[in-house]
C-alpha cells in the first residue's frame, strides 16, 4: 500500500500548471514633468575653482557638493561656467575651495 502512494511533491509537479488569471492593470501615478530652460552653450563668464581643503570629516552634503563641482582631491582645479547654480554650490563649500576668474 505504501508503494502505490506518490510523495506529495510529486503529485503537485505532475498536476497541470494553473493558467494565470489576468490581473487588472494598475494605473501609473501621474507625475508632472519639470520644464527646464535651455542652457546657453558655452556662453558667459568662466570661473576656476580649486579645492583647498580635505573632505575628510565633512558632512555628506559638502562631500556631494564637491563631487558635483568635479572636485575630489585637494589642489585640483576645474573651470566652470559662472552660473547661479554653480555659485550656490560654491557657497556650500566656500571654506574648502578657492574661486578665481578663468583666463
Backbone as JSON Lines, residues from 0, in Angstrom:
{"i":0,"aa":"X","n":[0.81,-1.18,0.0],"ca":[0.0,0.0,0.0],"c":[0.86,1.25,0.0]}
{"i":1,"aa":"X","n":[1.95,1.3,0.72],"ca":[2.8,2.48,0.75],"c":[3.55,2.66,-0.56]}
{"i":2,"aa":"X","n":[3.73,1.58,-1.33],"ca":[4.42,1.68,-2.61],"c":[3.57,2.4,-3.65]}
{"i":3,"aa":"X","n":[2.25,2.31,-3.56],"ca":[1.35,2.9,-4.55],"c":[1.22,4.4,-4.35]}
{"i":4,"aa":"X","n":[1.51,4.89,-3.17],"ca":[1.37,6.33,-2.9],"c":[2.58,7.08,-3.43]}
{"i":5,"aa":"X","n":[2.34,8.21,-4.05],"ca":[3.4,9.09,-4.51],"c":[3.63,10.16,-3.46]}
{"i":6,"aa":"X","n":[4.86,10.66,-3.36],"ca":[5.09,11.76,-2.43],"c":[4.25,12.97,-2.82]}
{"i":7,"aa":"X","n":[3.93,13.8,-1.84],"ca":[3.08,14.98,-2.06],"c":[3.7,15.92,-3.08]}
{"i":8,"aa":"X","n":[5.03,16.06,-3.07],"ca":[5.7,16.96,-4.0],"c":[5.55,16.47,-5.43]}
{"i":9,"aa":"X","n":[5.58,15.16,-5.63],"ca":[5.46,14.6,-6.97],"c":[4.07,14.83,-7.51]}
{"i":10,"aa":"X","n":[3.05,14.75,-6.64],"ca":[1.68,14.98,-7.1],"c":[1.5,16.41,-7.6]}
{"i":11,"aa":"X","n":[2.09,17.36,-6.89],"ca":[1.94,18.76,-7.28],"c":[2.65,19.05,-8.59]}
{"i":12,"aa":"X","n":[3.81,18.45,-8.8],"ca":[4.54,18.72,-10.03],"c":[3.89,18.05,-11.22]}
{"i":13,"aa":"X","n":[3.2,16.92,-10.98],"ca":[2.55,16.21,-12.07],"c":[1.28,16.93,-12.51]}
{"i":14,"aa":"X","n":[0.69,17.7,-11.64],"ca":[-0.54,18.4,-11.98],"c":[-0.25,19.48,-13.02]}
{"i":15,"aa":"X","n":[-1.22,19.74,-13.87],"ca":[-1.06,20.76,-14.9],"c":[-0.95,22.13,-14.25]}
{"i":16,"aa":"X","n":[-0.07,23.0,-14.77],"ca":[0.05,24.33,-14.18],"c":[-1.23,25.12,-14.38]}
{"i":17,"aa":"X","n":[-1.57,25.87,-13.38],"ca":[-2.78,26.68,-13.45],"c":[-2.55,27.86,-14.4]}
{"i":18,"aa":"X","n":[-3.57,28.19,-15.13],"ca":[-3.49,29.34,-16.02],"c":[-3.52,30.62,-15.18]}
{"i":19,"aa":"X","n":[-2.64,31.52,-15.49],"ca":[-2.57,32.77,-14.74],"c":[-3.8,33.61,-15.05]}
{"i":20,"aa":"X","n":[-4.47,34.02,-14.01],"ca":[-5.64,34.86,-14.2],"c":[-5.17,36.26,-14.58]}
{"i":21,"aa":"X","n":[-5.81,36.87,-15.56],"ca":[-5.38,38.22,-15.96],"c":[-5.62,39.2,-14.81]}
{"i":22,"aa":"X","n":[-4.58,39.93,-14.5],"ca":[-4.66,40.91,-13.43],"c":[-5.06,42.26,-14.01]}
{"i":23,"aa":"X","n":[-5.79,42.99,-13.22],"ca":[-6.18,44.33,-13.65],"c":[-4.94,45.22,-13.69]}
{"i":24,"aa":"X","n":[-4.78,45.94,-14.77],"ca":[-3.62,46.82,-14.9],"c":[-3.77,47.99,-13.94]}
{"i":25,"aa":"X","n":[-2.69,48.21,-13.18],"ca":[-2.71,49.34,-12.25],"c":[-2.35,50.61,-13.0]}
{"i":26,"aa":"X","n":[-3.06,51.64,-12.72],"ca":[-2.78,52.92,-13.36],"c":[-1.55,53.54,-12.72]}
{"i":27,"aa":"X","n":[-0.6,53.95,-13.55],"ca":[0.61,54.58,-13.05],"c":[0.27,55.97,-12.52]}
{"i":28,"aa":"X","n":[0.91,56.38,-11.44],"ca":[0.63,57.72,-10.92],"c":[1.09,58.78,-11.92]}
{"i":29,"aa":"X","n":[0.31,59.81,-12.02],"ca":[0.63,60.89,-12.95],"c":[1.65,61.81,-12.3]}
{"i":30,"aa":"X","n":[2.77,62.0,-12.98],"ca":[3.83,62.84,-12.46],"c":[4.05,63.98,-13.45]}
{"i":31,"aa":"X","n":[3.99,65.19,-12.96],"ca":[4.2,66.35,-13.82],"c":[5.69,66.45,-14.17]}
{"i":32,"aa":"X","n":[5.97,66.69,-15.43],"ca":[7.35,66.83,-15.86],"c":[7.83,68.25,-15.59]}
{"i":33,"aa":"X","n":[9.09,68.34,-15.22],"ca":[9.67,69.65,-14.96],"c":[10.04,70.29,-16.29]}
{"i":34,"aa":"X","n":[9.8,71.56,-16.39],"ca":[10.23,72.27,-17.58],"c":[11.59,72.89,-17.29]}
{"i":35,"aa":"X","n":[12.52,72.63,-18.16],"ca":[13.88,73.12,-17.97],"c":[14.18,74.15,-19.05]}
{"i":36,"aa":"X","n":[14.69,75.28,-18.62],"ca":[15.06,76.31,-19.57],"c":[16.29,75.85,-20.35]}
{"i":37,"aa":"X","n":[16.34,76.13,-21.63],"ca":[17.51,75.72,-22.41],"c":[18.76,76.44,-21.93]}
{"i":38,"aa":"X","n":[19.84,75.68,-21.85],"ca":[21.09,76.26,-21.37],"c":[21.85,76.88,-22.54]}
{"i":39,"aa":"X","n":[22.48,77.98,-22.25],"ca":[23.29,78.63,-23.26],"c":[24.56,77.81,-23.45]}
{"i":40,"aa":"X","n":[24.9,77.52,-24.67],"ca":[26.06,76.68,-24.96],"c":[27.35,77.48,-24.8]}
{"i":41,"aa":"X","n":[28.09,77.16,-23.76],"ca":[29.41,77.76,-23.5],"c":[29.41,79.29,-23.55]}
{"i":42,"aa":"X","n":[28.35,79.88,-23.09],"ca":[28.34,81.34,-23.05],"c":[28.48,81.8,-21.62]}
{"i":43,"aa":"X","n":[28.93,82.98,-21.45],"ca":[29.04,83.53,-20.11],"c":[30.46,83.45,-19.58]}
{"i":44,"aa":"X","n":[30.61,84.02,-18.43],"ca":[31.89,84.1,-17.77],"c":[32.28,82.74,-17.18]}
{"i":45,"aa":"X","n":[33.56,82.46,-17.17],"ca":[34.06,81.21,-16.62],"c":[34.82,81.5,-15.33]}
{"i":46,"aa":"X","n":[34.75,80.57,-14.39],"ca":[35.49,80.7,-13.15],"c":[36.32,79.43,-12.92]}
{"i":47,"aa":"X","n":[37.43,79.62,-12.22],"ca":[38.3,78.5,-11.89],"c":[38.13,78.21,-10.4]}
{"i":48,"aa":"X","n":[37.79,76.96,-10.09],"ca":[37.57,76.55,-8.7],"c":[38.66,75.56,-8.34]}
{"i":49,"aa":"X","n":[39.37,75.82,-7.25],"ca":[40.43,74.94,-6.78],"c":[40.08,74.46,-5.38]}
{"i":50,"aa":"X","n":[40.14,73.15,-5.16],"ca":[39.86,72.62,-3.83],"c":[41.08,72.81,-2.95]}
{"i":51,"aa":"X","n":[40.87,73.46,-1.8],"ca":[41.98,73.72,-0.89],"c":[41.89,72.89,0.39]}
{"i":52,"aa":"X","n":[40.72,72.4,0.72],"ca":[40.54,71.64,1.95],"c":[40.13,70.22,1.66]}
{"i":53,"aa":"X","n":[40.36,69.34,2.63],"ca":[40.02,67.93,2.5],"c":[38.56,67.7,2.85]}
{"i":54,"aa":"X","n":[37.99,66.64,2.29],"ca":[36.6,66.29,2.61],"c":[36.52,65.32,3.78]}
{"i":55,"aa":"X","n":[37.66,64.93,4.31],"ca":[37.66,64.0,5.44],"c":[37.01,64.68,6.65]}
{"i":56,"aa":"X","n":[36.04,64.01,7.22],"ca":[35.36,64.55,8.39],"c":[34.26,65.55,8.08]}
{"i":57,"aa":"X","n":[33.98,65.79,6.82],"ca":[32.92,66.74,6.44],"c":[31.6,66.01,6.33]}
{"i":58,"aa":"X","n":[30.51,66.77,6.38],"ca":[29.2,66.16,6.24],"c":[28.98,65.72,4.79]}
{"i":59,"aa":"X","n":[28.06,64.79,4.6],"ca":[27.82,64.21,3.27],"c":[27.39,65.26,2.25]}
{"i":60,"aa":"X","n":[26.66,66.27,2.68],"ca":[26.21,67.31,1.76],"c":[27.4,68.04,1.15]}
{"i":61,"aa":"X","n":[28.41,68.35,1.96],"ca":[29.59,69.04,1.45],"c":[30.41,68.13,0.53]}
{"i":62,"aa":"X","n":[30.51,66.86,0.9],"ca":[31.24,65.9,0.07],"c":[30.55,65.75,-1.29]}
{"i":63,"aa":"X","n":[29.24,65.64,-1.29],"ca":[28.49,65.52,-2.53],"c":[28.58,66.77,-3.38]}
{"i":64,"aa":"X","n":[28.62,67.92,-2.74],"ca":[28.73,69.18,-3.48],"c":[30.07,69.29,-4.18]}
{"i":65,"aa":"X","n":[31.15,68.91,-3.5],"ca":[32.47,68.93,-4.14],"c":[32.51,67.98,-5.33]}
{"i":66,"aa":"X","n":[31.93,66.82,-5.18],"ca":[31.89,65.87,-6.29],"c":[31.06,66.44,-7.43]}
{"i":67,"aa":"X","n":[29.96,67.12,-7.1],"ca":[29.14,67.77,-8.13],"c":[29.88,68.86,-8.87]}
{"i":68,"aa":"X","n":[30.81,69.51,-8.19],"ca":[31.63,70.53,-8.84],"c":[32.78,69.92,-9.63]}
{"i":69,"aa":"X","n":[32.96,68.6,-9.52],"ca":[34.03,67.94,-10.25],"c":[35.34,67.88,-9.47]}
{"i":70,"aa":"X","n":[35.27,68.09,-8.18],"ca":[36.47,68.07,-7.35],"c":[36.39,66.9,-6.38]}
{"i":71,"aa":"X","n":[37.53,66.25,-6.11],"ca":[37.52,65.18,-5.12],"c":[38.83,65.07,-4.35]}
{"i":72,"aa":"X","n":[39.85,65.79,-4.78],"ca":[41.12,65.78,-4.07],"c":[41.65,67.2,-3.95]}
{"i":73,"aa":"X","n":[42.45,67.43,-2.92],"ca":[43.0,68.76,-2.71],"c":[43.88,69.18,-3.88]}
{"i":74,"aa":"X","n":[43.9,70.47,-4.13],"ca":[44.74,71.12,-5.15],"c":[44.37,70.76,-6.58]}
{"i":75,"aa":"X","n":[43.18,70.24,-6.77],"ca":[42.69,70.0,-8.13],"c":[41.8,71.17,-8.51]}
{"i":76,"aa":"X","n":[41.83,71.52,-9.79],"ca":[41.07,72.68,-10.26],"c":[40.1,72.27,-11.35]}
{"i":77,"aa":"X","n":[39.07,73.07,-11.49],"ca":[38.07,72.85,-12.52],"c":[37.62,74.21,-13.01]}
{"i":78,"aa":"X","n":[37.44,74.34,-14.32],"ca":[36.92,75.59,-14.89],"c":[35.46,75.34,-15.25]}
{"i":79,"aa":"X","n":[34.58,76.15,-14.67],"ca":[33.14,76.01,-14.85],"c":[32.53,77.32,-15.29]}
{"i":80,"aa":"X","n":[31.34,77.23,-15.87],"ca":[30.59,78.42,-16.26],"c":[30.05,79.08,-14.99]}
{"i":81,"aa":"X","n":[30.19,80.39,-14.91],"ca":[29.71,81.14,-13.74],"c":[28.19,81.27,-13.84]}
{"i":82,"aa":"X","n":[27.48,80.42,-13.12],"ca":[26.02,80.44,-13.14],"c":[25.51,80.46,-11.7]}
{"i":83,"aa":"X","n":[24.25,80.8,-11.51],"ca":[23.7,80.81,-10.14],"c":[23.76,79.42,-9.48]}
{"i":84,"aa":"X","n":[23.62,78.36,-10.28],"ca":[23.68,77.01,-9.73],"c":[25.06,76.71,-9.18]}
{"i":85,"aa":"X","n":[26.08,77.06,-9.95],"ca":[27.46,76.81,-9.53],"c":[27.81,77.7,-8.33]}
{"i":86,"aa":"X","n":[27.37,78.95,-8.35],"ca":[27.64,79.85,-7.23],"c":[26.98,79.33,-5.94]}
{"i":87,"aa":"X","n":[25.8,78.75,-6.06],"ca":[25.14,78.18,-4.89],"c":[25.91,76.99,-4.32]}
{"i":88,"aa":"X","n":[26.47,76.18,-5.21],"ca":[27.27,75.04,-4.76],"c":[28.55,75.52,-4.1]}
{"i":89,"aa":"X","n":[29.14,76.57,-4.65],"ca":[30.36,77.13,-4.07],"c":[30.08,77.67,-2.67]}
{"i":90,"aa":"X","n":[28.91,78.27,-2.49],"ca":[28.55,78.83,-1.18],"c":[28.51,77.75,-0.1]}
{"i":91,"aa":"X","n":[28.11,76.53,-0.48],"ca":[28.03,75.44,0.49],"c":[29.42,75.01,0.96]}
{"i":92,"aa":"X","n":[30.4,75.07,0.05],"ca":[31.76,74.59,0.38],"c":[32.79,75.71,0.26]}
{"i":93,"aa":"X","n":[32.39,76.94,0.56],"ca":[33.3,78.07,0.37],"c":[34.54,77.98,1.23]}
{"i":94,"aa":"X","n":[34.47,77.26,2.34],"ca":[35.63,77.11,3.22],"c":[36.6,76.03,2.71]}
{"i":95,"aa":"X","n":[36.21,75.31,1.66],"ca":[37.05,74.23,1.12],"c":[37.58,74.53,-0.28]}
{"i":96,"aa":"X","n":[37.17,75.66,-0.87],"ca":[37.59,75.96,-2.24],"c":[38.1,77.39,-2.37]}
{"i":97,"aa":"X","n":[38.83,77.63,-3.46],"ca":[39.29,78.97,-3.81],"c":[38.73,79.25,-5.19]}
{"i":98,"aa":"X","n":[38.14,80.43,-5.38],"ca":[37.48,80.79,-6.64],"c":[38.26,81.93,-7.28]}
{"i":99,"aa":"X","n":[38.57,81.77,-8.58],"ca":[39.26,82.81,-9.36],"c":[38.56,82.96,-10.69]}
{"i":100,"aa":"X","n":[38.79,84.11,-11.35],"ca":[38.32,84.28,-12.72],"c":[39.2,83.44,-13.64]}
{"i":101,"aa":"X","n":[38.57,82.73,-14.56],"ca":[39.34,81.93,-15.52],"c":[39.86,82.85,-16.62]}
{"i":102,"aa":"X","n":[41.07,82.64,-17.03],"ca":[41.67,83.49,-18.06],"c":[41.34,83.0,-19.44]}
